[in-house]
Amino acid sequence: MSKQKWAMTVAFVVVLAAALMGYPAGADPPVPIEGTILVSASEISVGVYTYLIEGMSDSRTPVPGLFPYGELSPDMERVAYQVVNGNPPTTSDVWVARIDGSAAVNVTGLAAVGAVNCKPAWSPDGLRLAFQHAEPTETLLPCQVGFHVWVINTDGTGAHRVTSPGTVQTLSPTWSPNGFRLSCSLLGVGAITIDSDGSDVAVLPNVGGMADWSPDGKHIVSTTAYEGVDGGQNGVWRGLLLTDADGGNPEVLYQHFLTEADAAKHIALYGDLMPEDEEIRSMRANVGPCDPDWSPKGDRILFRAAIPFDALGLFIPYQNDLWLYDLTDDTLTQITEGSIAEFSHSWNGPNTFPDDPEVTVDNVTVTFSAVTREGITTIMRDDDPPEAPIGYRFNYDFYELKTTAEVTGPATICMTYTDEQVPPEAEAELAILHYDEQEQAWEDITISRDPVNNIICGQTDSLSPVALYGIRKTKFSDVPAWGFGTGGLDPYWAYYEVMACVEAGIVGGYKDSTYRPTAPVFRDQMAVYIARAMAGGDAEVPPGPTAATFEDVPKTGYGTDGTEPYWAYRYIEYCVGHRVVKGYTATRYRPELVVSREQMAVFVARSQGWVDMDDDMTSAPQLFSDVPAGFRTGTAIKACVDNGVVGGYKDGSYRPGGDVTRDQIAVFVQRAFDLPM
């Protein structure tokens, strides 16, 4: 049998609600992305981990506590886990919570089932839990000795013992597919099957510990260990055993042999890590396959195995990796490498089937047009995306999508988001991009936006590899949609106002894709902003009169043949015609002069009809430290203040003589004309 190693890409995901055993106060509880295989694990002198393994990826996150034994419910909405009590630990309880950590309930505590309760296993209907129960034993950690199997409803009612006091210790309960019976390993003897009410016990003499039912209920997979001889060497065999549900027709699918000489050498090298007798027990108990688990379709078996040798024959202490046995072609695949994946795992996760070609994980849904062969589809969040293309900014979660299913036609990818993650004013700029790793190029695959339900969808013919961006596009390189505020996630201070002016057809920027926000605004530019805003866009501004009002803003003299008007001619004439501006003299407009903050207030106030061309503008009271009562343009400034267009500086000044910049004019115009953002 080949021992192929899956390539592993790290997916930065978080641990499930087992972290409730000691997650820091005030911190948000960790939430998992559902994956193909969920595994609780521990490491010597490091603490407890929960692995989330999605197809070809492996990620782990440390959490405080001991032995979480976490298992997802059949509907993947809840998690059952063990909480250890005491320091040092003396008792433990079985808890149930939603996968976001909310609604946590001490199930065994409600039922007053005290002492040591661990290794919960969900019934197929998600209404009951089987678990191991024992009285605490001095000097031993919870979940080590003296166990019998109990069943309890997830609301804490109906707790009852399944295996009788007269039997040997019963461990590792697993439910039959119909939820009527349990298989339990017998310490040092074999296994039994038993009805969940404790009746109809059947002994499976050929079955080793940690048995698991096939999805159709016809077979049981287990592990078996026995002393043996290999080529004249004494040692320990451990095998992956497949039998009928009644224990008949046993078949060893895979086995591993650890010689006594190998064990002695391992202990000589690493025996200082734990007492020698404990080292021997650990070696004998974990070498080779153990803790098997069927795939949902019954075609593969997941198990963990401590095989303490690398490719060069060197010993690896405490290695306990996950392996996959494929029944369709009798191949063996190693999933994790150099890890310690102990205690529990689950196949709950997104699988793609021909009759249901849709996979939803977290806030991403992928729908295939057709699936001709089932497989595993993984949706993995990553925090190290490729560099965004020019003009785009990473604004939301980045994902990698992979599938082993055989699909035809395009895949539709939809993402949901919240208003906190993508403000309503930025939804029109949100897009989904597809990234081709081979071409190292992006393409916009957006096909629809639903701002009411906060959904955006894209479509691609190439799924593997693919990356998704929730992005916000920016029009100008110097008015970015990010890079400011806490964490650098806020936009340029006037970003939304500038973009509102862009959408309204008021500004267009320069040929080099800049807006030049801090550049001063000249009198010709000011007229352009005001005229476009008043008219409803550039196209609505008329060409202007046949005779020019000002000699320095002529009707002709420009262009290749000298017949074109001054570039801002029609805008200035529009503002003159609407009594917004007038010249310095009857014949000169002075288009090259910079506009001051008091002048801009006058232009804006006139464009809105708050003041008239002939009004006396000295009637306002004192507004700012530098705008006293009777100030020459005080009435216009007051009108703009009263209508929320302008404000002063933190020092109480208005700085009426200060230059207006291009970002400021966008803000004034957006506010005055209430342009949508």
Order of alpha helices (4+ residues) and beta strands (2+ residues): beta-beta-beta-beta-beta-beta-beta-beta-alpha-beta-beta-beta-beta-beta-beta-beta-beta-beta-beta-beta-beta-alpha-alpha-beta-beta-beta-beta-beta-beta-beta-beta-beta-beta-beta-beta-beta-beta-beta-beta-beta-alpha-alpha-alpha-alpha-alpha-alpha
